[in-house]
Amino acid sequence: MRRLFSLPNLEDLEASLASVDFADIRVAAVQATASLPSTAQMLRFVPRSGASHTEPTRSRVIAELERELAPWTGPEGLQVSVEVHTAVGRR
């Protein structure tokens, strides 16, 4: 899940593209809403590895996610506001 949040600063995104010879780089931050039908759906984005994802562990993780994310959960599912960074450049 860390890859989803690997460049949290616009300056880092721009510098990353500039370091591989992109020019005329334009970066922008856009507010968006991430929607999932349920809190349990978040686990689709978490890599699975052996015993750490047994059914009892998975159930505990889902219960904790539901408890922690309750303020953002409603009849439509989980709704979380996020800031998405985009970049356009020329190579």
Jmol script that loads the backbone (N, CA, C; Angstrom):
load data "model"
ATOM      1  N   MET A   1       0.819  -1.186   0.000  1.00  0.00           N
ATOM      2  CA  MET A   1       0.000   0.000   0.000  1.00  0.00           C
ATOM      3  C   MET A   1       0.868   1.258   0.000  1.00  0.00           C
ATOM      4  N   ARG A   2       2.112   1.140   0.396  1.00  0.00           N
ATOM      5  CA  ARG A   2       2.990   2.308   0.432  1.00  0.00           C
ATOM      6  C   ARG A   2       3.172   2.940  -0.934  1.00  0.00           C
ATOM      7  N   ARG A   3       3.128   2.135  -2.003  1.00  0.00           N
ATOM      8  CA  ARG A   3       3.325   2.691  -3.345  1.00  0.00           C
ATOM      9  C   ARG A   3       2.266   3.728  -3.685  1.00  0.00           C
ATOM     10  N   LEU A   4       1.076   3.606  -3.107  1.00  0.00           N
ATOM     11  CA  LEU A   4       0.023   4.579  -3.385  1.00  0.00           C
ATOM     12  C   LEU A   4       0.379   5.965  -2.879  1.00  0.00           C
ATOM     13  N   PHE A   5       1.265   6.026  -1.898  1.00  0.00           N
ATOM     14  CA  PHE A   5       1.586   7.297  -1.256  1.00  0.00           C
ATOM     15  C   PHE A   5       3.079   7.591  -1.317  1.00  0.00           C
ATOM     16  N   SER A   6       3.731   7.189  -2.402  1.00  0.00           N
ATOM     17  CA  SER A   6       5.180   7.273  -2.460  1.00  0.00           C
ATOM     18  C   SER A   6       5.726   8.666  -2.772  1.00  0.00           C
ATOM     19  N   LEU A   7       4.938   9.557  -3.358  1.00  0.00           N
ATOM     20  CA  LEU A   7       5.403  10.911  -3.658  1.00  0.00           C
ATOM     21  C   LEU A   7       4.394  11.929  -3.118  1.00  0.00           C
ATOM     22  N   PRO A   8       4.411  12.135  -1.805  1.00  0.00           N
ATOM     23  CA  PRO A   8       3.393  13.012  -1.216  1.00  0.00           C
ATOM     24  C   PRO A   8       3.603  14.502  -1.469  1.00  0.00           C
ATOM     25  N   ASN A   9       4.785  14.888  -1.946  1.00  0.00           N
ATOM     26  CA  ASN A   9       5.061  16.305  -2.207  1.00  0.00           C
ATOM     27  C   ASN A   9       5.159  16.558  -3.704  1.00  0.00           C
ATOM     28  N   LEU A  10       4.527  17.627  -4.157  1.00  0.00           N
ATOM     29  CA  LEU A  10       4.602  17.985  -5.572  1.00  0.00           C
ATOM     30  C   LEU A  10       6.039  18.218  -6.012  1.00  0.00           C
ATOM     31  N   GLU A  11       6.835  18.808  -5.137  1.00  0.00           N
ATOM     32  CA  GLU A  11       8.231  19.086  -5.478  1.00  0.00           C
ATOM     33  C   GLU A  11       8.997  17.784  -5.717  1.00  0.00           C
ATOM     34  N   ASP A  12       8.702  16.737  -4.931  1.00  0.00           N
ATOM     35  CA  ASP A  12       9.373  15.450  -5.113  1.00  0.00           C
ATOM     36  C   ASP A  12       8.979  14.818  -6.449  1.00  0.00           C
ATOM     37  N   LEU A  13       7.717  14.940  -6.805  1.00  0.00           N
ATOM     38  CA  LEU A  13       7.248  14.400  -8.078  1.00  0.00           C
ATOM     39  C   LEU A  13       7.941  15.113  -9.243  1.00  0.00           C
ATOM     40  N   GLU A  14       7.996  16.425  -9.169  1.00  0.00           N
ATOM     41  CA  GLU A  14       8.653  17.198 -10.224  1.00  0.00           C
ATOM     42  C   GLU A  14      10.142  16.869 -10.302  1.00  0.00           C
ATOM     43  N   ALA A  15      10.804  16.778  -9.162  1.00  0.00           N
ATOM     44  CA  ALA A  15      12.237  16.466  -9.138  1.00  0.00           C
ATOM     45  C   ALA A  15      12.503  15.064  -9.677  1.00  0.00           C
ATOM     46  N   SER A  16      11.626  14.141  -9.376  1.00  0.00           N
ATOM     47  CA  SER A  16      11.783  12.776  -9.866  1.00  0.00           C
ATOM     48  C   SER A  16      11.731  12.732 -11.393  1.00  0.00           C
ATOM     49  N   LEU A  17      10.787  13.450 -11.978  1.00  0.00           N
ATOM     50  CA  LEU A  17      10.698  13.500 -13.442  1.00  0.00           C
ATOM     51  C   LEU A  17      11.870  14.249 -14.055  1.00  0.00           C
ATOM     52  N   ALA A  18      12.280  15.325 -13.417  1.00  0.00           N
ATOM     53  CA  ALA A  18      13.419  16.089 -13.935  1.00  0.00           C
ATOM     54  C   ALA A  18      14.695  15.254 -13.898  1.00  0.00           C
ATOM     55  N   SER A  19      14.823  14.377 -12.911  1.00  0.00           N
ATOM     56  CA  SER A  19      16.046  13.562 -12.784  1.00  0.00           C
ATOM     57  C   SER A  19      16.185  12.539 -13.911  1.00  0.00           C
ATOM     58  N   VAL A  20      15.102  12.266 -14.636  1.00  0.00           N
ATOM     59  CA  VAL A  20      15.168  11.344 -15.778  1.00  0.00           C
ATOM     60  C   VAL A  20      14.892  12.095 -17.084  1.00  0.00           C
ATOM     61  N   ASP A  21      15.302  13.376 -17.078  1.00  0.00           N
ATOM     62  CA  ASP A  21      15.340  14.205 -18.284  1.00  0.00           C
ATOM     63  C   ASP A  21      13.992  14.600 -18.877  1.00  0.00           C
ATOM     64  N   PHE A  22      12.957  14.709 -18.065  1.00  0.00           N
ATOM     65  CA  PHE A  22      11.712  15.292 -18.566  1.00  0.00           C
ATOM     66  C   PHE A  22      11.860  16.807 -18.524  1.00  0.00           C
ATOM     67  N   ALA A  23      11.211  17.492 -19.460  1.00  0.00           N
ATOM     68  CA  ALA A  23      11.247  18.952 -19.528  1.00  0.00           C
ATOM     69  C   ALA A  23       9.817  19.479 -19.530  1.00  0.00           C
ATOM     70  N   ASP A  24       9.685  20.771 -19.348  1.00  0.00           N
ATOM     71  CA  ASP A  24       8.368  21.416 -19.336  1.00  0.00           C
ATOM     72  C   ASP A  24       7.397  20.661 -18.419  1.00  0.00           C
ATOM     73  N   ILE A  25       7.851  20.360 -17.233  1.00  0.00           N
ATOM     74  CA  ILE A  25       7.062  19.569 -16.282  1.00  0.00           C
ATOM     75  C   ILE A  25       6.027  20.458 -15.608  1.00  0.00           C
ATOM     76  N   ARG A  26       4.808  19.978 -15.605  1.00  0.00           N
ATOM     77  CA  ARG A  26       3.729  20.649 -14.876  1.00  0.00           C
ATOM     78  C   ARG A  26       3.149  19.649 -13.890  1.00  0.00           C
ATOM     79  N   VAL A  27       3.102  20.037 -12.621  1.00  0.00           N
ATOM     80  CA  VAL A  27       2.526  19.180 -11.597  1.00  0.00           C
ATOM     81  C   VAL A  27       1.283  19.859 -11.030  1.00  0.00           C
ATOM     82  N   ALA A  28       0.357  19.048 -10.562  1.00  0.00           N
ATOM     83  CA  ALA A  28      -0.876  19.597  -9.994  1.00  0.00           C
ATOM     84  C   ALA A  28      -1.389  18.667  -8.904  1.00  0.00           C
ATOM     85  N   ALA A  29      -2.076  19.255  -7.963  1.00  0.00           N
ATOM     86  CA  ALA A  29      -2.742  18.498  -6.908  1.00  0.00           C
ATOM     87  C   ALA A  29      -4.244  18.634  -7.127  1.00  0.00           C
ATOM     88  N   VAL A  30      -4.933  17.506  -7.122  1.00  0.00           N
ATOM     89  CA  VAL A  30      -6.375  17.485  -7.338  1.00  0.00           C
ATOM     90  C   VAL A  30      -7.034  16.755  -6.175  1.00  0.00           C
ATOM     91  N   GLN A  31      -8.062  17.364  -5.621  1.00  0.00           N
ATOM     92  CA  GLN A  31      -8.821  16.697  -4.559  1.00  0.00           C
ATOM     93  C   GLN A  31      -9.783  15.706  -5.192  1.00  0.00           C
ATOM     94  N   ALA A  32      -9.849  14.506  -4.639  1.00  0.00           N
ATOM     95  CA  ALA A  32     -10.739  13.473  -5.163  1.00  0.00           C
ATOM     96  C   ALA A  32     -11.310  12.676  -3.992  1.00  0.00           C
ATOM     97  N   THR A  33     -12.314  11.887  -4.273  1.00  0.00           N
ATOM     98  CA  THR A  33     -12.884  11.006  -3.265  1.00  0.00           C
ATOM     99  C   THR A  33     -12.669   9.571  -3.700  1.00  0.00           C
ATOM    100  N   ALA A  34     -12.003   8.814  -2.828  1.00  0.00           N
ATOM    101  CA  ALA A  34     -11.817   7.387  -3.076  1.00  0.00           C
ATOM    102  C   ALA A  34     -13.027   6.673  -2.482  1.00  0.00           C
ATOM    103  N   SER A  35     -13.680   5.845  -3.283  1.00  0.00           N
ATOM    104  CA  SER A  35     -14.875   5.143  -2.842  1.00  0.00           C
ATOM    105  C   SER A  35     -14.672   3.640  -2.921  1.00  0.00           C
ATOM    106  N   LEU A  36     -15.004   2.962  -1.863  1.00  0.00           N
ATOM    107  CA  LEU A  36     -14.967   1.500  -1.832  1.00  0.00           C
ATOM    108  C   LEU A  36     -16.291   1.012  -1.267  1.00  0.00           C
ATOM    109  N   PRO A  37     -16.807  -0.090  -1.778  1.00  0.00           N
ATOM    110  CA  PRO A  37     -18.097  -0.572  -1.297  1.00  0.00           C
ATOM    111  C   PRO A  37     -18.076  -0.971   0.172  1.00  0.00           C
ATOM    112  N   SER A  38     -16.910  -1.342   0.692  1.00  0.00           N
ATOM    113  CA  SER A  38     -16.809  -1.703   2.106  1.00  0.00           C
ATOM    114  C   SER A  38     -15.377  -1.502   2.576  1.00  0.00           C
ATOM    115  N   THR A  39     -15.228  -1.416   3.888  1.00  0.00           N
ATOM    116  CA  THR A  39     -13.897  -1.287   4.466  1.00  0.00           C
ATOM    117  C   THR A  39     -13.045  -2.502   4.130  1.00  0.00           C
ATOM    118  N   ALA A  40     -13.649  -3.668   4.105  1.00  0.00           N
ATOM    119  CA  ALA A  40     -12.916  -4.898   3.792  1.00  0.00           C
ATOM    120  C   ALA A  40     -12.275  -4.847   2.411  1.00  0.00           C
ATOM    121  N   GLN A  41     -12.844  -4.075   1.495  1.00  0.00           N
ATOM    122  CA  GLN A  41     -12.289  -3.962   0.142  1.00  0.00           C
ATOM    123  C   GLN A  41     -10.887  -3.343   0.138  1.00  0.00           C
ATOM    124  N   MET A  42     -10.547  -2.599   1.214  1.00  0.00           N
ATOM    125  CA  MET A  42      -9.209  -2.014   1.296  1.00  0.00           C
ATOM    126  C   MET A  42      -8.140  -3.097   1.280  1.00  0.00           C
ATOM    127  N   LEU A  43      -8.463  -4.282   1.768  1.00  0.00           N
ATOM    128  CA  LEU A  43      -7.472  -5.356   1.825  1.00  0.00           C
ATOM    129  C   LEU A  43      -7.047  -5.829   0.439  1.00  0.00           C
ATOM    130  N   ARG A  44      -7.797  -5.494  -0.580  1.00  0.00           N
ATOM    131  CA  ARG A  44      -7.381  -5.844  -1.945  1.00  0.00           C
ATOM    132  C   ARG A  44      -6.062  -5.189  -2.298  1.00  0.00           C
ATOM    133  N   PHE A  45      -5.743  -4.063  -1.649  1.00  0.00           N
ATOM    134  CA  PHE A  45      -4.538  -3.309  -1.962  1.00  0.00           C
ATOM    135  C   PHE A  45      -3.350  -3.700  -1.098  1.00  0.00           C
ATOM    136  N   VAL A  46      -3.547  -4.638  -0.186  1.00  0.00           N
ATOM    137  CA  VAL A  46      -2.481  -5.065   0.710  1.00  0.00           C
ATOM    138  C   VAL A  46      -1.931  -6.398   0.214  1.00  0.00           C
ATOM    139  N   PRO A  47      -0.626  -6.467  -0.085  1.00  0.00           N
ATOM    140  CA  PRO A  47      -0.057  -7.730  -0.554  1.00  0.00           C
ATOM    141  C   PRO A  47      -0.232  -8.834   0.490  1.00  0.00           C
ATOM    142  N   ARG A  48      -0.530 -10.035   0.038  1.00  0.00           N
ATOM    143  CA  ARG A  48      -0.683 -11.170   0.940  1.00  0.00           C
ATOM    144  C   ARG A  48       0.661 -11.855   1.140  1.00  0.00           C
ATOM    145  N   SER A  49       0.878 -12.317   2.381  1.00  0.00           N
ATOM    146  CA  SER A  49       2.109 -13.069   2.651  1.00  0.00           C
ATOM    147  C   SER A  49       1.855 -14.080   3.761  1.00  0.00           C
ATOM    148  N   GLY A  50       1.822 -15.330   3.416  1.00  0.00           N
ATOM    149  CA  GLY A  50       1.774 -16.460   4.339  1.00  0.00           C
ATOM    150  C   GLY A  50       0.859 -16.330   5.530  1.00  0.00           C
ATOM    151  N   ALA A  51       1.382 -16.667   6.694  1.00  0.00           N
ATOM    152  CA  ALA A  51       0.593 -16.774   7.923  1.00  0.00           C
ATOM    153  C   ALA A  51       0.022 -15.443   8.390  1.00  0.00           C
ATOM    154  N   SER A  52       0.602 -14.334   7.947  1.00  0.00           N
ATOM    155  CA  SER A  52       0.098 -13.037   8.406  1.00  0.00           C
ATOM    156  C   SER A  52      -1.298 -12.745   7.874  1.00  0.00           C
ATOM    157  N   HIS A  53      -1.781 -13.563   6.928  1.00  0.00           N
ATOM    158  CA  HIS A  53      -3.103 -13.335   6.362  1.00  0.00           C
ATOM    159  C   HIS A  53      -4.009 -14.545   6.550  1.00  0.00           C
ATOM    160  N   THR A  54      -3.910 -15.172   7.706  1.00  0.00           N
ATOM    161  CA  THR A  54      -4.832 -16.258   8.019  1.00  0.00           C
ATOM    162  C   THR A  54      -6.215 -15.667   8.223  1.00  0.00           C
ATOM    163  N   GLU A  55      -7.239 -16.472   8.179  1.00  0.00           N
ATOM    164  CA  GLU A  55      -8.609 -15.967   8.336  1.00  0.00           C
ATOM    165  C   GLU A  55      -8.827 -15.247   9.664  1.00  0.00           C
ATOM    166  N   PRO A  56      -8.351 -15.789  10.810  1.00  0.00           N
ATOM    167  CA  PRO A  56      -8.525 -15.028  12.070  1.00  0.00           C
ATOM    168  C   PRO A  56      -7.834 -13.665  12.034  1.00  0.00           C
ATOM    169  N   THR A  57      -6.638 -13.616  11.442  1.00  0.00           N
ATOM    170  CA  THR A  57      -5.923 -12.336  11.342  1.00  0.00           C
ATOM    171  C   THR A  57      -6.682 -11.389  10.430  1.00  0.00           C
ATOM    172  N   ARG A  58      -7.138 -11.888   9.304  1.00  0.00           N
ATOM    173  CA  ARG A  58      -7.893 -11.061   8.353  1.00  0.00           C
ATOM    174  C   ARG A  58      -9.148 -10.494   9.015  1.00  0.00           C
ATOM    175  N   SER A  59      -9.853 -11.315   9.769  1.00  0.00           N
ATOM    176  CA  SER A  59     -11.067 -10.857  10.466  1.00  0.00           C
ATOM    177  C   SER A  59     -10.746  -9.767  11.473  1.00  0.00           C
ATOM    178  N   ARG A  60      -9.637  -9.909  12.205  1.00  0.00           N
ATOM    179  CA  ARG A  60      -9.244  -8.877  13.182  1.00  0.00           C
ATOM    180  C   ARG A  60      -8.878  -7.581  12.476  1.00  0.00           C
ATOM    181  N   VAL A  61      -8.169  -7.692  11.360  1.00  0.00           N
ATOM    182  CA  VAL A  61      -7.777  -6.496  10.608  1.00  0.00           C
ATOM    183  C   VAL A  61      -9.013  -5.777  10.082  1.00  0.00           C
ATOM    184  N   ILE A  62      -9.969  -6.527   9.529  1.00  0.00           N
ATOM    185  CA  ILE A  62     -11.205  -5.919   9.018  1.00  0.00           C
ATOM    186  C   ILE A  62     -11.957  -5.226  10.142  1.00  0.00           C
ATOM    187  N   ALA A  63     -12.066  -5.881  11.296  1.00  0.00           N
ATOM    188  CA  ALA A  63     -12.773  -5.278  12.439  1.00  0.00           C
ATOM    189  C   ALA A  63     -12.093  -3.984  12.879  1.00  0.00           C
ATOM    190  N   GLU A  64     -10.759  -3.981  12.911  1.00  0.00           N
ATOM    191  CA  GLU A  64     -10.042  -2.769  13.302  1.00  0.00           C
ATOM    192  C   GLU A  64     -10.210  -1.669  12.256  1.00  0.00           C
ATOM    193  N   LEU A  65     -10.144  -2.024  10.978  1.00  0.00           N
ATOM    194  CA  LEU A  65     -10.372  -1.041   9.916  1.00  0.00           C
ATOM    195  C   LEU A  65     -11.764  -0.439  10.018  1.00  0.00           C
ATOM    196  N   GLU A  66     -12.755  -1.277  10.229  1.00  0.00           N
ATOM    197  CA  GLU A  66     -14.134  -0.776  10.333  1.00  0.00           C
ATOM    198  C   GLU A  66     -14.279   0.181  11.503  1.00  0.00           C
ATOM    199  N   ARG A  67     -13.639  -0.142  12.618  1.00  0.00           N
ATOM    200  CA  ARG A  67     -13.717   0.724  13.803  1.00  0.00           C
ATOM    201  C   ARG A  67     -13.021   2.063  13.539  1.00  0.00           C
ATOM    202  N   GLU A  68     -11.815   2.016  12.985  1.00  0.00           N
ATOM    203  CA  GLU A  68     -11.037   3.234  12.759  1.00  0.00           C
ATOM    204  C   GLU A  68     -11.604   4.107  11.641  1.00  0.00           C
ATOM    205  N   LEU A  69     -12.212   3.487  10.640  1.00  0.00           N
ATOM    206  CA  LEU A  69     -12.706   4.236   9.481  1.00  0.00           C
ATOM    207  C   LEU A  69     -14.204   4.517   9.546  1.00  0.00           C
ATOM    208  N   ALA A  70     -14.815   4.222  10.663  1.00  0.00           N
ATOM    209  CA  ALA A  70     -16.258   4.451  10.822  1.00  0.00           C
ATOM    210  C   ALA A  70     -16.693   5.878  10.479  1.00  0.00           C
ATOM    211  N   PRO A  71     -15.910   6.920  10.822  1.00  0.00           N
ATOM    212  CA  PRO A  71     -16.339   8.277  10.482  1.00  0.00           C
ATOM    213  C   PRO A  71     -16.494   8.527   8.981  1.00  0.00           C
ATOM    214  N   TRP A  72     -15.850   7.703   8.160  1.00  0.00           N
ATOM    215  CA  TRP A  72     -15.889   7.902   6.716  1.00  0.00           C
ATOM    216  C   TRP A  72     -16.726   6.840   6.000  1.00  0.00           C
ATOM    217  N   THR A  73     -17.454   6.058   6.772  1.00  0.00           N
ATOM    218  CA  THR A  73     -18.248   4.975   6.206  1.00  0.00           C
ATOM    219  C   THR A  73     -19.728   5.300   6.338  1.00  0.00           C
ATOM    220  N   GLY A  74     -20.461   5.117   5.249  1.00  0.00           N
ATOM    221  CA  GLY A  74     -21.895   5.373   5.254  1.00  0.00           C
ATOM    222  C   GLY A  74     -22.610   4.344   4.413  1.00  0.00           C
ATOM    223  N   PRO A  75     -23.858   4.624   4.053  1.00  0.00           N
ATOM    224  CA  PRO A  75     -24.638   3.677   3.259  1.00  0.00           C
ATOM    225  C   PRO A  75     -23.999   3.337   1.912  1.00  0.00           C
ATOM    226  N   GLU A  76     -23.218   4.260   1.349  1.00  0.00           N
ATOM    227  CA  GLU A  76     -22.571   4.020   0.060  1.00  0.00           C
ATOM    228  C   GLU A  76     -21.241   3.296   0.213  1.00  0.00           C
ATOM    229  N   GLY A  77     -20.803   3.038   1.420  1.00  0.00           N
ATOM    230  CA  GLY A  77     -19.515   2.395   1.663  1.00  0.00           C
ATOM    231  C   GLY A  77     -18.520   3.384   2.225  1.00  0.00           C
ATOM    232  N   LEU A  78     -17.257   3.114   1.996  1.00  0.00           N
ATOM    233  CA  LEU A  78     -16.171   3.943   2.504  1.00  0.00           C
ATOM    234  C   LEU A  78     -15.895   5.080   1.526  1.00  0.00           C
ATOM    235  N   GLN A  79     -15.916   6.308   2.012  1.00  0.00           N
ATOM    236  CA  GLN A  79     -15.665   7.497   1.197  1.00  0.00           C
ATOM    237  C   GLN A  79     -14.535   8.286   1.870  1.00  0.00           C
ATOM    238  N   VAL A  80     -13.384   8.335   1.235  1.00  0.00           N
ATOM    239  CA  VAL A  80     -12.231   9.028   1.811  1.00  0.00           C
ATOM    240  C   VAL A  80     -11.741  10.088   0.836  1.00  0.00           C
ATOM    241  N   SER A  81     -11.602  11.316   1.322  1.00  0.00           N
ATOM    242  CA  SER A  81     -11.053  12.389   0.493  1.00  0.00           C
ATOM    243  C   SER A  81      -9.545  12.230   0.416  1.00  0.00           C
ATOM    244  N   VAL A  82      -9.019  12.336  -0.789  1.00  0.00           N
ATOM    245  CA  VAL A  82      -7.583  12.204  -1.002  1.00  0.00           C
ATOM    246  C   VAL A  82      -7.112  13.319  -1.922  1.00  0.00           C
ATOM    247  N   GLU A  83      -5.833  13.599  -1.843  1.00  0.00           N
ATOM    248  CA  GLU A  83      -5.224  14.541  -2.774  1.00  0.00           C
ATOM    249  C   GLU A  83      -4.388  13.716  -3.749  1.00  0.00           C
ATOM    250  N   VAL A  84      -4.678  13.842  -5.024  1.00  0.00           N
ATOM    251  CA  VAL A  84      -3.988  13.086  -6.062  1.00  0.00           C
ATOM    252  C   VAL A  84      -3.028  14.021  -6.785  1.00  0.00           C
ATOM    253  N   HIS A  85      -1.787  13.588  -6.916  1.00  0.00           N
ATOM    254  CA  HIS A  85      -0.791  14.394  -7.611  1.00  0.00           C
ATOM    255  C   HIS A  85      -0.600  13.846  -9.019  1.00  0.00           C
ATOM    256  N   THR A  86      -0.632  14.748  -9.987  1.00  0.00           N
ATOM    257  CA  THR A  86      -0.416  14.367 -11.377  1.00  0.00           C
ATOM    258  C   THR A  86       0.732  15.197 -11.948  1.00  0.00           C
ATOM    259  N   ALA A  87       1.330  14.653 -12.987  1.00  0.00           N
ATOM    260  CA  ALA A  87       2.427  15.378 -13.643  1.00  0.00           C
ATOM    261  C   ALA A  87       2.370  15.122 -15.141  1.00  0.00           C
ATOM    262  N   VAL A  88       2.740  16.150 -15.883  1.00  0.00           N
ATOM    263  CA  VAL A  88       2.848  16.049 -17.346  1.00  0.00           C
ATOM    264  C   VAL A  88       4.194  16.656 -17.705  1.00  0.00           C
ATOM    265  N   GLY A  89       4.909  15.978 -18.581  1.00  0.00           N
ATOM    266  CA  GLY A  89       6.199  16.510 -19.011  1.00  0.00           C
ATOM    267  C   GLY A  89       6.499  16.055 -20.427  1.00  0.00           C
ATOM    268  N   ARG A  90       7.565  16.572 -20.948  1.00  0.00           N
ATOM    269  CA  ARG A  90       7.980  16.240 -22.317  1.00  0.00           C
ATOM    270  C   ARG A  90       9.375  15.651 -22.235  1.00  0.00           C
ATOM    271  N   ARG A  91       9.584  14.621 -23.011  1.00  0.00           N
ATOM    272  CA  ARG A  91      10.902  13.977 -23.006  1.00  0.00           C
ATOM    273  C   ARG A  91      11.550  14.080 -24.353  1.00  0.00           C
TER     274      ARG A  91
END
end "model"
wireframe off; spacefill off
backbone 0.3
color backbone group
